[in-house]
Amino acid sequence: MKDQNQKSELEQTVQRGLYGPPKIKGEEKKVYLGEFRERVIVALDLEEVFYDEGVAVAEDALKDPMAHRLVVNHNKMTSTWTKKYMGLAQEYKKEYKSFHTEAEEAMGLVVVSKEAVNRENIRVKLRLLPDKFQHAEHKKLCSDCLKELQELAPDRADEFQKLGFTDRLLGRSCGVPEEEHGKGKKKD
């Protein structure tokens, strides 16, 4: 098969008519929601966008002076999360774009620059809380839950406090719902 340079002008015109103009880095743009990889400041996958930690990463990226636009994968995003990310873009006076794609390899969100930034590490490892603590009603925990959190995620334990005598006197209980107590503990 001839490459684009070896085809006659007529063949090239027919190709463009049938298939549209040639796409530059089409596969790359599927992954990064219509954007070139070299413009990406940060990228979150489809799972990461649904955590508060993902919102914090996006917010940090929007603070970058090179940040220009926040793009979300609209096909996979719920309206609640879309509103959160749209609000962030507005707060930092950045463009917001919703990209429609069915590509399985597509990211959930990217923050991009107008020009190439060639960041080496665009994927950030989220510091996720174990599920049990992800949905705690408040940040005060019983001794057992706090100890468990310190074992499972020591870098996040300082976000919580031990439930004190006064809290118990006032009727406050552990932030982790009762049905979650005992779940997720390491087996000896």
Secondary structure, 3 states (H helix, E strand, C coil): CCCHHHCCHHHHHHHHHHHCCCCCCHHHHHHCCCCCHHHEEEEECCCHHHCHHHHHHHHHHHHCCCEEEEEEECCCCCHHHHHHHHHHHHHCCCEEEEECCCCCCCCCEEEEECCCCCCCCCECCCCCCCHHHHCCCCCEECHHHHHHHHHHCCCCHHHCEECCHHHHHCCCCCCCCHHHCCCCCCCC
